[in-house]
Amino acid sequence: MKTILFSLVSFFLFSGLAHAQQESLHRFVDKYKQNKAFTYSYMSKDLVEVVAQTEVAEKDWQKLQNVVKNIGSLSILVADSIPNARAVYHEALAAVPVTVFDELLTVRDGADNVRIWAKTDASTVTDLVLLVGSAEEFVLICFTGNLELGNLSELGAMLDAEQAQHLAQTTQAVAIDFQVSPNPSSGEFSITCSDAKDIPQQLTITDQNGRQVVAMQLTGETSQRLSFPDLKSGLYWVQVKTVNGNVGVKQVQIVR
């Protein structure tokens, strides 16, 4: 997909986002993230910093950071060559909660379609959704955090399916691996890391909207049993940070 130059259009401010209004977008991502034709990656803020230290920093990451600063989390769903890309694009388009997001821009360039939405809270951009579709390529990128927007034209490189896929694959390669069991869980589960020389030190849990709901120090053992009786039913992201500063993120489902 060729790089598209953007012109920023004016947007209006929205406040107040109900979790239920984003469920359709979460369901869309869950539907396709296990599909082998797609590459999916979720990056917490700490994992973002780890990725920024890799080779991707010189190719893609610097451009992304110039546009979207103060990233809390970032998720990427991308397919580089699929025959039903247009249908998937329109399905994702219908899942975007437009009642609480304001559209920043729409660009149509030949077979390429680019849409960008933002949500604000007290005049601060807290969420950004980028959607790209063409004849055979699809890209969905979702940001959360207190975002400061720069020159959106620089996002052209990141909206290329090949570049987005490269970033997602790099994220998967640098993240540490650990296990969460059982999953789904009633709120009590074990985390297990395989590297005895790089033991887990910190754990955080965020909900599907990027809000941190748990932050705690760990005991320094490779396997630890944890209980979170206050977590409501739903999907969460569990992040483990090790003593050497490495980071891994896993999704866990809580069922009450």
Secondary structure, 3 states (H helix, E strand, C coil): CCCCCCCCCCCCCCCCCCHHHHHHHHHHHHHHCCCCCCEEEEEEHHHHHHHHCCCHHHHHHHHHHHHEEEEEEEEEEEECCCCCHHHHHHHHHHHCCCCCCEEEEEEEECCEEEEEEEEEECCEEEEEEEEEECCCCEEEEEEEEEEEECCHHHHHHHCCHHHHHHHHHHHHHHCCCEEEECCCECCEEEEEECCCCCCEEEEEEEECCCCEEEEEECCCCCEEEEECCCCCCEEEEEEEEECCCCEEEEEEEECC
